[in-house]
Amino acid sequence: MNKYEVLKKFFGYDSFREGQEILIDALLGGKDVLGIMPTGAGKSICYQVPALLLSGITLVISPLISLMKDQVQALNQAGIHAAYINSSLTENQITKALQLAAQGRYKIIYVAPERLETYGFLEFARGADISMLTVDEAHCISQWGQDFRPSYLKIVQFIKQLDKRPILSAFTATATENVKEDIVCVLGLHNPEVLVTGFDRKNLYFAVETPRKKDEFVLRYIREHEGESGIIYCATRKNVDMLYEKLAAQEIAITRYHAGLSNEERRRNQEDFIYDTCPVMAATNAFGMGIDKSNVRFVIHYNMPQSLENYYQEAGRAGRDGEPAECILLYSAQDVVINRFLLDSKEENQDFTEEEAAAVRERDEERLRTMNYYCLTKNCLREYVLRYFGESGNGDCGNCSNCQREYESMDMTDAAKKIITCIQEMRGRYGINVVAGTLTGDDRAKLREYGVAAYASYGSLNEMTEAGIKQIINQMLIEGSLEVTKDKYALLRTTGRAEAVLSGEERVFIKELMKTPVYESDSNSRMAHGVSASSKKRISDILNSRGLKLFEQLRSLRVQIAKEESVPPYIIFSDKTLVDMCVKTPFSKEEMLHVNGVGENKFARYGERFLQEINEFTSGVREKFYFGEQEEFQSDMGRIQMGNGAGAGRKAPKSEFCLSKEQAENFLYAEKYLAAELAEKLNDLRDADTVKKISGAEIFRRIQAEGYAKEEYRNGMRKKSVSAAGEAAGILIGMRMSKNGTEYEDIYYCEKAQRMIVEWFVST
């Protein structure tokens, strides 16, 4: 067999995803590889396909028992002989597994890193034909990583003790440039093929919210997403238990997971979540790695995580099927205090020297600050994450809470100069609270003790609140004109860029919401803007009412089989595969094998039962279960292109913003409008039942695309400018006044530009 035949026979796919084939070809050519690919991108295929084509055994080093069990279960379901060896097995079971492995029973063996140094396993490995050794979650080998595991260093020693060095492959979803270099160096990869397919998960919506009552926000959110599966991460067991009890009392089907529960309860709760008996899970970060549940529609962080790596890994458990999903972080300043306490309580690795332990703590503090800045930034959240991992974004993804909101930029350079002067006067001896209190002229006991009233800068910003001053300080920290010491005290100091601010060479801007959205009580939720991931197109949206009914029957059959075989439903067939069955309505084995995700082994196990279900539902008569006339359904890529047909009994999705000629004639032209005002006038004219809204941000993106204006990232802020063509089209830069009386620049659209923009959206 070749790689394509293996992919189709065992995994049921006709083609590889981005990057997979490059790494597979390198491994089959005997080359080491490092694959950095986002969660859900198909990393396992990259080593599983070569493992079946190479002559010997592939060892996969994996950090968690649940991860191994899930992978082995899925491989066995696909007809691939695989096994795992870890502490969940008895010594007799391990001995039996190694005997079968020595006899050539297994092509892939998953093993915990701790097992590598045991005498029995080393003896087996020395006598076995090991073609490849794969390191999963490879970031665990790096002391620069957020999840360093000393046990991963045993891998290096293990390889040295083998008679023949196998091909090495390493995979991870989260790795900064330092971590990437560490993996290559520590593992000793030989001239590896390094592939970074990108960290962007376009199907995920990111949001940072600051509700006054987090538990009420969570309850409201879950009720508005009834029936959807999601994870709520909490920093402490106490918060997990509190949320679990509150939501269970409201008859929410929720379960929980943390280290304080017994092994049996954790196992039972995990199964309830996987089987959707309880589709909502409240958990600490002990839960999730190795849970390949594809239909998680939301991940809510009740508390801010300790690092951006942790956050992106945990948030990435949403939307693994490629469908729209939401990742919402509920932020409060108290989260920083909780995380610093957790860092202080963290057990130090006994293998570290005092100097190494101090370096690890310093990096922990730096990661915590970076995570905090993510929660505070008003710029694109997706771009913030991508920049952290060494990639660049376009600055306006349109799919995060910051890009969905309308902000106004305010020039706060004068206040920034006073902040710099105060910090310099204090000679960098205090943190943000003392600096802010000094600038407002506060008279609390702690400040009197420090004698801050003697500073010339005392009370120099008494017209502002401490919260307002802290907002400017945080923006300056993000931009780099200020920095904090790399310890838990986080003392404020100025950088070389501060002089550019003092001289007026650089300006400091902050963003504030133009209009505070109203969402019942206090949330700045995305739902307030009428935009939600649940309203975006999902793979099942292609199905009409009959198709949805068939889809639900196939899902019920899948659950029934899953219970019979004691495996998670998604291991049998994914939702994408079931939808593809509804679209293609196969009546024979040959037709079923053309369904994405159905290979020969999967068909042998389950195909006939699903064919029977389809035959009974249709009475053997082929009918159309989807919308449109000339659809192209690409289930593996999660993209659907369809016509405008609508099915009976199902409301058609809204079309993109447009106006009829009659509607356009009623537009109220004015001397000039801001983009947000222009969007509001346009939205008033549309058919609200059938047409989506347009936003000021979308109008500006179109203006940019036409070359009339541009937005550049300068000195940590985005600055807009108008081209000569834009001026000729009636677009100009004008001054605005903020709420606190500060003047700043913004783009205005004169009547000529208004007429041009209205014409863009008139449907023909």
Legacy VTK file of the C-alpha trace (Angstrom):
# vtk DataFile Version 3.0
C-alpha trace
ASCII
DATASET POLYDATA
POINTS 764 float
0.000 0.000 0.000
1.022 3.618 -0.495
0.253 6.578 1.764
-3.001 7.431 -0.066
-4.297 3.865 0.191
-3.478 3.810 3.915
-5.261 7.141 4.410
-8.398 5.893 2.662
-8.481 2.320 3.969
-7.869 3.021 7.647
-8.945 6.631 8.123
-11.550 7.045 5.378
-10.157 10.250 3.833
-9.393 10.930 0.182
-6.779 13.648 0.672
-4.372 15.024 3.250
-4.771 18.291 5.122
-2.348 21.181 4.961
1.175 20.162 5.934
0.429 16.483 6.610
1.897 15.161 3.362
5.128 17.165 3.761
5.852 15.577 7.142
4.734 12.112 6.049
7.040 12.192 3.005
9.952 13.342 5.173
9.432 10.476 7.641
9.075 7.890 4.889
12.337 9.258 3.492
14.065 8.567 6.815
14.226 12.206 7.935
13.524 13.572 11.451
10.608 16.012 11.677
9.147 18.637 13.997
5.509 19.510 13.373
3.943 22.521 15.099
0.280 22.379 14.189
-2.826 23.764 15.919
-5.211 21.520 17.826
-7.505 19.714 15.406
-5.102 20.015 12.435
-4.487 16.267 12.281
-1.057 15.834 13.897
-1.642 12.138 14.668
-2.154 11.290 10.973
1.365 12.644 10.330
2.982 9.814 12.293
0.277 7.130 12.121
0.348 6.853 8.320
4.169 6.440 8.156
3.996 4.019 11.107
1.878 1.658 9.003
4.255 1.894 6.037
7.602 1.628 7.861
8.931 -1.872 8.440
9.073 -1.956 12.229
7.295 -0.613 15.304
6.561 3.036 16.066
6.832 4.098 19.708
4.749 7.152 20.642
5.776 8.955 23.836
2.682 10.505 25.367
2.255 12.337 28.701
-1.235 11.291 29.779
-3.003 7.970 30.209
-6.290 9.355 28.862
-4.513 10.580 25.734
-3.050 7.126 25.082
-6.326 5.307 25.686
-8.188 7.607 23.319
-5.645 7.239 20.523
-5.321 3.465 20.851
-9.078 3.045 20.977
-9.466 5.060 17.771
-6.711 3.084 16.007
-8.205 -0.266 16.990
-11.594 0.928 15.748
-9.956 1.731 12.405
-8.498 -1.781 12.175
-4.953 -0.879 13.247
-3.285 -3.018 15.928
-2.047 -0.656 18.631
-1.412 -0.814 22.374
-0.436 1.392 25.297
1.877 0.715 28.218
1.466 2.824 31.340
0.705 2.668 35.047
-3.006 1.931 34.458
-1.997 -1.646 33.525
-0.925 -4.378 35.929
2.586 -5.822 35.630
1.095 -9.012 34.124
-0.764 -6.954 31.519
2.412 -5.021 30.674
4.409 -8.252 30.327
1.742 -9.722 28.026
1.631 -6.544 25.925
5.420 -6.540 25.496
5.363 -10.223 24.507
2.753 -9.559 21.820
4.701 -6.491 20.673
7.893 -8.573 20.363
5.949 -11.029 18.198
4.997 -8.189 15.836
1.359 -7.894 16.917
1.389 -4.086 17.191
2.539 -1.466 14.676
2.073 1.438 17.103
2.750 1.400 20.845
1.980 4.371 23.108
4.149 4.617 26.182
4.558 7.018 29.126
8.020 8.643 29.375
8.516 7.199 32.895
8.264 3.671 31.426
11.341 4.188 29.212
13.824 3.740 32.063
12.377 0.470 33.379
14.497 -2.630 32.813
11.736 -4.687 31.158
10.799 -2.066 28.614
14.404 -1.252 27.757
15.130 -4.952 27.163
12.108 -5.166 24.871
13.148 -2.033 22.954
16.719 -3.251 22.422
15.446 -6.453 20.847
12.643 -4.889 18.798
12.749 -3.347 15.340
11.832 0.258 16.214
11.505 2.249 12.991
10.300 5.505 14.490
10.008 7.198 17.850
7.371 9.925 18.060
7.252 12.508 20.840
3.713 13.842 21.308
3.166 17.091 23.235
6.852 17.767 22.531
6.804 21.150 24.300
6.958 19.169 27.568
10.684 18.592 26.946
11.522 22.296 27.039
12.292 24.177 30.253
11.114 27.263 28.338
7.691 25.680 27.929
4.660 26.203 30.140
4.315 22.476 30.827
7.885 21.242 31.304
8.031 17.623 32.461
11.435 16.356 33.654
10.322 12.816 32.738
10.524 13.851 29.062
14.312 14.162 29.424
14.374 10.372 29.849
13.587 10.130 26.130
17.058 11.373 25.206
18.797 8.822 27.421
16.509 6.050 26.135
17.423 6.765 22.495
21.139 6.614 23.328
20.708 3.108 24.787
19.154 1.667 21.623
21.398 -0.317 19.268
19.987 1.571 16.260
18.720 5.166 16.320
15.152 5.303 14.975
13.654 8.143 12.940
12.533 10.843 15.379
9.356 12.865 15.020
8.043 15.487 17.444
4.672 17.245 17.491
3.060 20.021 19.509
0.293 22.589 19.145
1.889 25.405 21.149
5.521 26.432 20.865
7.201 29.820 20.928
10.458 30.269 19.004
12.483 29.454 22.160
10.513 26.259 22.766
10.852 25.210 19.114
14.633 25.596 19.258
14.725 23.748 22.592
12.821 20.753 21.171
15.224 20.425 18.234
18.287 20.820 20.454
17.312 18.663 23.461
15.892 15.802 21.380
18.902 15.972 19.082
16.871 16.018 15.861
19.142 15.523 12.835
18.583 18.210 10.182
14.833 17.939 10.742
11.977 18.904 8.461
10.388 21.654 10.575
6.841 22.600 9.663
4.761 25.294 11.338
1.330 25.271 9.692
0.209 28.263 11.705
-1.435 28.788 15.053
-4.591 30.443 13.773
-7.862 28.589 14.394
-10.167 30.591 12.169
-13.312 28.816 13.354
-12.770 29.974 16.945
-14.214 33.240 18.227
-12.181 34.780 21.078
-13.604 37.127 23.693
-12.579 38.722 26.971
-15.509 39.728 29.165
-15.572 41.482 32.543
-18.966 40.680 34.110
-19.568 41.708 37.711
-21.095 38.305 38.490
-19.299 35.582 36.608
-21.577 32.760 37.738
-24.658 34.594 36.413
-22.888 35.172 33.099
-22.074 31.461 32.812
-25.627 30.383 33.673
-27.113 32.801 31.137
-24.647 31.725 28.455
-25.322 28.002 28.905
-29.064 28.541 28.816
-28.683 30.438 25.550
-26.594 27.553 24.170
-28.823 24.755 25.371
-27.815 21.302 24.170
-24.312 22.388 23.210
-21.232 20.786 24.701
-18.714 22.983 26.501
-15.960 23.180 29.113
-15.728 25.750 31.924
-12.188 26.037 33.262
-11.606 27.331 36.793
-8.328 28.125 38.541
-9.286 26.347 41.784
-11.201 23.262 42.895
-13.350 25.514 45.069
-14.618 27.415 42.033
-15.263 24.154 40.150
-17.392 22.822 43.002
-19.224 26.133 43.425
-20.117 26.352 39.732
-21.075 22.694 39.560
-23.477 23.024 42.506
-25.029 26.284 41.269
-25.594 25.077 37.718
-26.783 21.619 38.756
-29.332 23.314 41.028
-30.630 25.116 37.913
-31.109 21.720 36.207
-28.122 22.166 33.895
-26.687 18.811 32.761
-23.211 19.447 34.150
-20.425 17.342 35.609
-17.034 18.232 37.153
-13.384 17.185 37.184
-10.486 18.026 39.497
-7.749 16.283 41.461
-9.772 16.346 44.687
-12.258 13.771 43.347
-11.669 10.028 43.533
-10.280 8.216 40.493
-13.593 6.464 39.991
-15.606 9.701 40.115
-13.241 11.423 37.693
-13.507 8.471 35.294
-17.289 8.397 35.529
-17.633 12.166 35.085
-15.266 12.156 32.129
-17.339 9.450 30.436
-20.567 11.381 31.112
-19.029 14.346 29.299
-17.638 12.336 26.373
-20.943 10.520 25.837
-22.889 13.811 26.174
-24.848 12.481 29.143
-23.629 15.708 30.761
-22.536 17.943 27.872
-21.095 20.655 30.166
-17.909 20.087 32.167
-16.615 22.337 34.973
-12.948 21.548 35.564
-9.499 22.664 36.598
-6.722 22.499 34.019
-6.166 18.867 35.082
-8.884 18.043 32.537
-8.724 18.065 28.775
-5.402 16.850 27.408
-6.141 13.657 25.524
-9.872 14.323 25.289
-10.446 14.251 21.547
-14.096 15.360 21.781
-14.799 17.012 18.464
-18.149 18.694 19.179
-17.130 21.066 22.020
-18.898 24.277 21.025
-17.565 26.575 23.756
-14.750 26.873 26.273
-15.273 29.412 29.048
-12.405 30.362 31.334
-13.954 31.382 34.652
-10.521 32.607 35.727
-7.564 33.868 33.727
-4.977 31.079 33.135
-1.327 31.493 34.116
0.012 31.701 30.564
-1.029 32.294 26.991
0.278 28.825 26.099
-2.075 27.258 28.651
-4.973 29.405 27.506
-4.555 28.656 23.812
-4.163 24.936 24.463
-7.275 24.815 26.667
-9.352 27.108 24.437
-8.257 24.992 21.469
-10.335 22.090 22.767
-13.322 23.876 21.272
-14.276 23.367 17.643
-11.962 20.473 16.824
-14.444 19.490 14.121
-13.752 22.763 12.292
-17.196 24.161 13.102
-17.683 27.612 14.714
-17.007 27.642 18.460
-16.537 30.296 21.151
-13.637 30.804 23.569
-14.590 33.263 26.291
-12.338 34.434 29.107
-14.038 36.036 32.112
-11.501 38.469 33.519
-11.172 40.250 36.836
-8.156 41.819 38.534
-8.514 39.218 41.297
-7.467 36.551 38.768
-3.921 37.949 38.808
-3.815 37.652 42.605
-5.084 34.044 42.463
-2.518 33.051 39.850
0.339 34.683 41.709
-0.704 32.746 44.818
-0.736 29.523 42.771
2.742 30.310 41.449
3.977 30.934 44.993
2.494 27.586 46.063
3.991 25.706 43.119
6.347 22.911 44.147
9.876 23.456 42.904
11.495 20.730 40.866
14.139 19.083 43.033
16.342 18.493 39.968
16.744 22.257 39.447
19.651 24.246 40.832
18.799 27.426 42.708
19.704 29.439 39.603
17.508 27.276 37.335
14.581 27.496 39.771
14.886 31.303 39.801
14.925 31.355 35.976
11.783 29.180 35.822
9.994 31.461 38.294
11.026 34.509 36.278
9.610 32.968 33.112
6.393 32.074 34.972
6.019 35.706 36.059
6.666 36.926 32.517
4.050 34.539 31.083
1.519 35.689 33.686
2.080 39.329 32.700
1.689 38.468 29.008
-1.583 36.696 29.799
-2.781 39.708 31.778
-1.984 42.047 28.873
-4.085 39.802 26.594
-7.048 40.462 28.884
-6.393 44.215 28.887
-5.624 44.918 25.225
-8.254 46.629 23.070
-6.554 45.491 19.866
-7.336 42.282 17.975
-7.134 39.303 20.346
-6.277 36.859 17.580
-3.383 39.025 16.422
-2.106 39.266 20.014
-1.951 35.457 20.245
-0.389 35.014 16.808
2.297 37.621 17.528
3.151 35.830 20.760
3.769 32.616 18.843
5.854 34.387 16.226
3.234 34.935 13.525
1.589 38.091 12.257
-2.093 38.835 11.857
-3.871 41.486 9.831
-4.898 43.400 12.959
-8.628 43.013 12.369
-9.766 39.386 12.297
-13.470 40.259 12.540
-13.947 37.221 14.789
-13.001 38.373 18.291
-14.723 40.601 20.832
-12.364 43.538 20.238
-12.829 43.464 16.460
-16.604 43.241 16.897
-16.735 46.375 19.051
-16.541 49.967 17.945
-13.761 51.815 19.797
-12.638 55.406 19.761
-8.916 56.171 20.152
-8.002 58.874 22.624
-4.647 60.620 22.764
-3.416 60.302 26.359
0.176 61.397 25.727
0.031 64.263 28.226
-1.074 61.904 31.002
1.555 59.377 29.889
4.291 62.008 30.291
3.213 62.653 33.880
3.223 58.901 34.566
6.768 58.600 33.212
7.915 61.561 35.276
6.413 60.026 38.420
8.109 56.643 37.853
11.456 58.306 37.184
11.046 60.447 40.297
10.386 57.286 42.323
13.459 55.653 40.730
11.515 52.518 39.890
10.900 51.498 43.507
7.111 50.984 43.366
4.445 49.084 41.471
1.330 50.171 39.600
-0.892 50.689 42.678
1.491 53.110 44.399
2.180 55.009 41.166
-1.529 55.401 40.356
-2.353 56.430 43.924
0.452 59.004 43.934
-0.715 60.562 40.663
-4.315 60.918 41.896
-3.077 62.393 45.190
-4.622 59.666 47.313
-4.071 59.911 51.093
-4.336 56.260 52.146
-2.111 54.991 54.966
0.237 52.963 52.783
1.052 55.983 50.627
1.633 58.160 53.695
4.032 55.498 54.970
5.992 55.709 51.701
6.010 59.517 51.861
4.784 59.918 48.288
3.258 63.355 49.023
6.797 64.733 48.841
7.086 63.914 45.142
6.490 66.746 42.671
4.218 64.422 40.673
1.914 63.834 43.664
-1.653 64.692 42.599
-0.571 65.746 39.079
-3.399 63.630 37.589
-5.979 64.286 40.310
-8.673 64.830 37.655
-8.423 61.133 36.723
-9.374 57.941 38.565
-6.794 55.337 39.557
-8.497 52.894 37.171
-8.054 55.357 34.305
-4.362 55.853 35.116
-3.824 52.092 35.345
-5.408 51.710 31.907
-2.818 54.102 30.448
0.012 52.367 32.328
-1.094 48.968 31.011
-1.188 50.343 27.463
2.343 51.709 27.915
3.480 48.310 29.197
1.994 46.641 26.122
3.676 49.200 23.842
7.019 48.962 25.629
7.582 52.479 26.950
7.264 51.011 30.456
8.321 47.666 31.863
8.049 45.826 35.145
10.699 43.903 37.022
10.626 40.164 36.370
9.591 39.138 39.845
6.391 38.957 41.855
6.772 42.594 42.985
6.475 43.891 39.384
8.055 47.305 40.043
7.438 49.875 37.307
10.371 51.236 35.335
10.774 53.290 32.173
12.472 52.065 28.983
14.332 53.900 26.219
11.022 54.452 24.432
9.791 56.555 27.352
12.103 59.386 26.221
10.404 59.364 22.811
7.056 59.848 24.579
8.430 62.690 26.716
9.809 64.441 23.623
6.532 64.056 21.731
8.119 61.799 19.114
5.748 58.983 20.116
2.113 59.331 21.161
0.160 57.155 23.589
-3.417 56.282 22.710
-6.019 54.250 24.539
-9.229 52.821 23.145
-12.652 53.163 24.720
-15.970 51.727 23.598
-17.942 54.233 21.561
-21.199 52.824 22.836
-21.566 50.522 25.846
-23.588 47.503 24.744
-26.525 46.445 26.868
-26.903 42.750 27.639
-29.513 42.447 30.359
-27.384 43.375 33.362
-23.703 44.037 32.935
-22.025 41.896 30.315
-20.099 43.253 27.345
-20.932 39.967 25.704
-20.705 39.419 22.017
-24.382 38.490 22.078
-25.076 42.171 22.793
-23.806 42.949 19.314
-26.089 40.402 17.730
-23.139 38.229 16.732
-22.578 34.749 18.043
-20.675 31.738 16.887
-23.902 29.801 17.148
-25.384 32.064 14.441
-22.521 31.333 12.060
-22.897 28.612 9.467
-22.420 25.106 10.799
-21.893 21.983 8.804
-25.443 20.745 9.479
-26.914 24.014 8.132
-26.728 22.505 4.652
-29.467 20.028 5.646
-33.164 20.739 5.167
-35.786 19.649 7.679
-35.860 16.037 6.397
-32.074 15.955 6.324
-31.857 17.145 9.922
-34.267 14.405 10.953
-32.101 11.767 9.254
-29.014 13.311 10.838
-30.546 12.975 14.324
-31.453 9.332 13.659
-27.894 8.587 12.557
-26.605 10.298 15.698
-28.937 8.148 17.828
-27.625 5.015 16.119
-24.071 6.202 16.758
-24.806 6.648 20.497
-26.389 3.183 20.625
-23.323 1.564 19.042
-20.999 3.586 21.284
-22.745 2.244 24.393
-22.611 -1.307 23.072
-18.870 -1.103 22.412
-17.978 1.203 25.346
-16.285 3.771 23.142
-16.932 7.512 22.725
-19.399 8.297 19.897
-16.910 10.452 17.986
-14.558 7.465 17.620
-17.214 5.677 15.542
-18.017 8.538 13.121
-17.742 12.325 13.438
-20.666 14.692 12.903
-19.078 15.685 9.582
-19.201 12.082 8.415
-22.869 11.754 9.440
-23.784 14.957 7.589
-21.940 13.678 4.509
-24.036 10.495 4.751
-27.172 12.646 4.707
-25.937 14.549 1.661
-24.793 11.492 -0.317
-27.462 9.057 1.033
-25.480 5.902 0.215
-27.451 2.701 -0.469
-24.490 0.363 -1.064
-21.012 -0.392 0.257
-19.429 1.270 -2.781
-21.404 4.473 -2.190
-20.745 4.426 1.566
-16.988 4.239 0.956
-17.250 7.592 -0.852
-18.426 9.231 2.381
-15.636 11.215 4.034
-14.426 9.441 7.153
-15.617 5.964 6.147
-12.724 3.607 5.444
-12.870 -0.104 4.736
-12.387 -1.107 8.358
-14.967 1.355 9.637
-17.400 0.062 7.035
-16.732 -3.527 8.060
-17.581 -2.648 11.670
-20.499 -0.256 11.263
-21.324 0.333 7.620
-24.193 -2.102 7.231
-26.060 -0.744 10.260
-25.856 2.821 8.956
-26.898 1.694 5.463
-29.888 -0.058 7.021
-30.841 3.099 8.954
-30.659 5.196 5.778
-32.675 2.623 3.806
-35.401 2.468 6.444
-35.618 6.261 6.648
-35.826 6.733 2.857
-37.689 3.497 2.032
-34.972 2.980 -0.559
-35.977 6.090 -2.497
-33.223 8.622 -3.083
-34.262 12.137 -2.131
-32.601 15.468 -1.536
-31.804 16.217 2.104
-29.967 19.513 1.612
-30.515 23.067 0.397
-29.477 24.558 -2.936
-29.075 23.364 -6.471
-25.345 23.004 -7.122
-23.777 22.316 -3.769
-20.230 21.263 -3.292
-19.925 19.628 0.108
-16.375 19.407 1.434
-16.780 17.683 4.761
-13.099 17.156 5.460
-12.336 20.859 5.127
-15.504 21.905 6.913
-16.575 24.208 4.118
-19.930 24.270 2.392
-20.739 26.113 -0.802
-24.428 26.112 -1.544
-27.118 27.848 -3.551
-29.911 30.027 -2.254
-32.635 27.401 -2.019
-34.584 27.058 1.217
-36.184 23.934 2.604
-39.667 23.611 3.968
-39.967 23.920 7.700
-36.543 25.523 8.194
-35.697 29.195 8.317
-33.066 30.106 5.702
-29.864 31.768 6.963
-29.620 35.532 6.519
-27.794 36.839 3.470
-24.823 39.202 3.618
-25.669 42.903 3.873
-27.282 44.415 0.789
-29.974 46.955 -0.164
-32.560 47.052 -2.903
-32.618 50.120 -5.169
-35.809 51.254 -3.454
-34.209 50.968 -0.002
-31.094 52.832 -1.162
-33.210 55.726 -2.416
-34.347 56.321 1.174
-30.811 56.773 2.529
-30.473 60.030 4.484
-27.308 61.745 3.236
-25.480 64.232 5.457
-22.473 66.517 5.269
-20.333 63.798 6.883
-20.641 60.556 8.831
-18.289 58.404 10.868
-18.131 54.749 9.787
-20.253 53.606 12.743
-22.883 56.281 12.025
-22.915 55.344 8.354
-23.403 51.668 9.229
-26.284 52.550 11.549
-28.065 54.489 8.781
-27.554 51.618 6.321
-28.818 49.003 8.789
-32.002 50.989 9.361
-32.883 50.477 5.681
-32.232 46.734 5.317
-34.728 43.885 5.661
-33.847 42.850 9.230
-35.482 39.407 8.872
-33.426 38.281 5.888
-30.290 40.451 5.742
-27.343 40.620 8.155
-26.125 43.901 9.630
-23.097 45.790 8.335
-20.582 47.263 10.798
-18.392 50.331 10.651
-15.355 48.014 10.767
-16.582 46.181 7.651
-17.064 49.459 5.796
-13.535 50.514 6.673
-12.154 47.129 5.539
-13.789 47.698 2.144
-12.353 51.218 2.020
-8.907 49.751 2.713
-9.347 47.095 0.030
-10.157 49.819 -2.524
-6.958 51.674 -1.586
-8.762 54.742 -0.209
-7.321 54.469 3.304
-5.028 52.339 5.381
-4.366 51.482 8.993
-0.817 50.974 10.217
0.607 49.610 13.454
2.898 52.345 14.812
4.258 52.645 18.328
1.897 49.976 19.601
-1.236 51.677 18.205
-3.144 51.572 14.943
-3.151 54.842 13.004
-5.510 55.522 10.100
-4.630 57.612 7.055
-6.382 58.541 3.793
-4.800 58.250 0.337
-5.093 60.843 -2.439
-7.677 58.611 -4.134
-9.603 58.478 -0.855
-9.627 62.264 -0.551
-10.889 62.511 -4.137
-13.655 60.043 -3.225
-14.812 62.242 -0.331
-13.015 60.567 2.572
-11.120 62.762 5.002
-9.319 62.840 8.347
-11.007 65.054 10.923
-10.763 65.816 14.604
-13.081 64.394 17.259
-13.552 65.147 20.922
-13.510 62.332 23.484
-15.696 62.222 26.574
-12.948 63.699 28.719
-12.256 66.564 26.307
-9.241 65.125 24.457
-9.028 65.754 20.710
-8.011 62.923 18.375
-8.121 62.036 14.666
-10.709 59.864 12.927
-12.001 59.215 9.398
-15.123 60.963 8.105
-17.162 60.102 5.010
-18.546 63.090 3.102
-21.685 62.906 0.927
-19.685 61.878 -2.157
-18.199 58.935 -0.265
-21.577 58.075 1.239
-23.110 57.773 -2.233
-20.265 55.552 -3.381
-20.626 53.249 -0.357
-24.413 53.006 -0.686
-23.945 52.040 -4.350
-21.568 49.239 -3.320
-24.330 47.511 -1.391
-27.192 47.883 -3.879
-28.116 44.415 -5.150
-28.585 44.069 -8.876
LINES 1 765
764 0 1 2 3 4 5 6 7 8 9 10 11 12 13 14 15 16 17 18 19 20 21 22 23 24 25 26 27 28 29 30 31 32 33 34 35 36 37 38 39 40 41 42 43 44 45 46 47 48 49 50 51 52 53 54 55 56 57 58 59 60 61 62 63 64 65 66 67 68 69 70 71 72 73 74 75 76 77 78 79 80 81 82 83 84 85 86 87 88 89 90 91 92 93 94 95 96 97 98 99 100 101 102 103 104 105 106 107 108 109 110 111 112 113 114 115 116 117 118 119 120 121 122 123 124 125 126 127 128 129 130 131 132 133 134 135 136 137 138 139 140 141 142 143 144 145 146 147 148 149 150 151 152 153 154 155 156 157 158 159 160 161 162 163 164 165 166 167 168 169 170 171 172 173 174 175 176 177 178 179 180 181 182 183 184 185 186 187 188 189 190 191 192 193 194 195 196 197 198 199 200 201 202 203 204 205 206 207 208 209 210 211 212 213 214 215 216 217 218 219 220 221 222 223 224 225 226 227 228 229 230 231 232 233 234 235 236 237 238 239 240 241 242 243 244 245 246 247 248 249 250 251 252 253 254 255 256 257 258 259 260 261 262 263 264 265 266 267 268 269 270 271 272 273 274 275 276 277 278 279 280 281 282 283 284 285 286 287 288 289 290 291 292 293 294 295 296 297 298 299 300 301 302 303 304 305 306 307 308 309 310 311 312 313 314 315 316 317 318 319 320 321 322 323 324 325 326 327 328 329 330 331 332 333 334 335 336 337 338 339 340 341 342 343 344 345 346 347 348 349 350 351 352 353 354 355 356 357 358 359 360 361 362 363 364 365 366 367 368 369 370 371 372 373 374 375 376 377 378 379 380 381 382 383 384 385 386 387 388 389 390 391 392 393 394 395 396 397 398 399 400 401 402 403 404 405 406 407 408 409 410 411 412 413 414 415 416 417 418 419 420 421 422 423 424 425 426 427 428 429 430 431 432 433 434 435 436 437 438 439 440 441 442 443 444 445 446 447 448 449 450 451 452 453 454 455 456 457 458 459 460 461 462 463 464 465 466 467 468 469 470 471 472 473 474 475 476 477 478 479 480 481 482 483 484 485 486 487 488 489 490 491 492 493 494 495 496 497 498 499 500 501 502 503 504 505 506 507 508 509 510 511 512 513 514 515 516 517 518 519 520 521 522 523 524 525 526 527 528 529 530 531 532 533 534 535 536 537 538 539 540 541 542 543 544 545 546 547 548 549 550 551 552 553 554 555 556 557 558 559 560 561 562 563 564 565 566 567 568 569 570 571 572 573 574 575 576 577 578 579 580 581 582 583 584 585 586 587 588 589 590 591 592 593 594 595 596 597 598 599 600 601 602 603 604 605 606 607 608 609 610 611 612 613 614 615 616 617 618 619 620 621 622 623 624 625 626 627 628 629 630 631 632 633 634 635 636 637 638 639 640 641 642 643 644 645 646 647 648 649 650 651 652 653 654 655 656 657 658 659 660 661 662 663 664 665 666 667 668 669 670 671 672 673 674 675 676 677 678 679 680 681 682 683 684 685 686 687 688 689 690 691 692 693 694 695 696 697 698 699 700 701 702 703 704 705 706 707 708 709 710 711 712 713 714 715 716 717 718 719 720 721 722 723 724 725 726 727 728 729 730 731 732 733 734 735 736 737 738 739 740 741 742 743 744 745 746 747 748 749 750 751 752 753 754 755 756 757 758 759 760 761 762 763
